[in-house]
Amino acid sequence: MKNLILDHAFTPPQLQQLNQTLLELLADDSPDEAEFLKLVTVRDEIIQTYLAQCSEETRKLFAQAELDVNGALVAYANTLFQASLKQLSGLIRGRKAVKKYI
């Protein structure tokens, strides 16, 4: 996810900091999935707090801008999930092969 952009014109400063941390994690070839989940959960909490504090117009503009960011994060999470499934399938096949020879 080298081209992932998490910030937009309406991103508050506290979310920008978290987005930077998230991008650093995602720059790794095999990021820690637990850390990814933790950061995304914190990101959601920051967004919920921000939305509760801002005006209706700002809330609408922020939400529209966040749609693309959330779509990219969901796509990345799906990529991690598929990679995990592939590893798990390989492990299961390996176990079956080992049991065959025992």
C-alpha positions in Angstrom: 0.0 0.0 0.0 2.7 2.4 -1.1 0.2 5.0 -2.5 -2.3 5.0 0.4 -3.4 8.5 1.3 -5.1 8.8 4.6 -5.2 12.6 5.1 -7.6 15.0 3.3 -8.4 18.7 3.6 -10.7 18.1 6.7 -8.4 15.7 8.6 -7.9 17.1 12.2 -4.3 17.2 13.6 -4.8 14.3 16.1 -6.0 12.1 13.2 -3.1 13.2 11.0 -0.6 12.0 13.6 -2.4 8.6 13.9 -2.5 8.3 10.1 1.2 8.8 9.9 1.7 6.0 12.4 -0.6 3.8 10.4 1.2 4.5 7.1 4.5 3.7 8.8 3.1 0.3 9.9 1.7 -0.4 6.4 5.0 0.4 4.8 6.3 -2.9 6.2 6.0 -5.8 3.8 4.3 -7.9 6.4 2.7 -5.6 9.0 1.6 -6.8 12.4 -2.2 -7.4 11.9 -2.9 -6.9 15.6 -1.2 -3.5 15.6 -3.2 -2.6 12.4 -6.4 -3.5 14.2 -5.4 -1.5 17.2 -4.6 1.6 15.2 -7.7 1.4 13.1 -9.8 1.1 16.3 -8.1 4.2 17.8 -8.6 5.9 14.4 -12.4 5.2 14.7 -12.5 6.6 18.2 -10.7 9.8 17.1 -13.2 10.2 14.2 -16.2 9.6 16.4 -15.0 12.2 19.0 -14.2 14.7 16.2 -17.6 14.2 14.6 -19.4 14.9 17.9 -17.5 18.2 18.3 -17.8 19.7 14.8 -20.6 21.6 13.0 -23.1 19.9 10.8 -21.5 21.3 7.6 -18.0 20.3 8.7 -19.3 16.8 9.7 -20.8 16.3 6.2 -17.7 17.4 4.4 -15.4 15.3 6.6 -17.6 12.2 6.1 -17.6 12.6 2.4 -13.8 13.0 2.3 -13.4 10.0 4.7 -15.3 7.6 2.4 -12.3 7.1 0.1 -9.9 6.7 3.0 -12.2 4.1 4.6 -12.6 2.3 1.3 -8.8 2.1 1.0 -8.4 0.8 4.6 -11.1 -1.8 4.0 -9.4 -3.0 0.9 -6.1 -3.2 2.7 -7.7 -5.2 5.6 -9.2 -7.6 3.0 -5.7 -8.0 1.5 -4.3 -8.9 5.0 -7.2 -11.3 5.5 -6.6 -13.1 2.2 -2.9 -13.4 2.9 -3.7 -14.9 6.4 -6.1 -17.4 4.8 -3.4 -18.4 2.3 -0.9 -18.9 5.1 -3.4 -20.9 7.1 -4.3 -23.1 4.1 -0.6 -23.8 3.6 -0.2 -24.7 7.2 -3.1 -27.1 7.1 -1.8 -28.8 4.0 1.6 -29.1 5.6 0.1 -30.7 8.8 -1.8 -33.2 6.7 1.3 -34.1 4.8 3.3 -34.6 8.1 0.5 -36.8 9.5 0.6 -38.9 6.4 4.2 -39.8 7.1 3.8 -40.4 10.8 
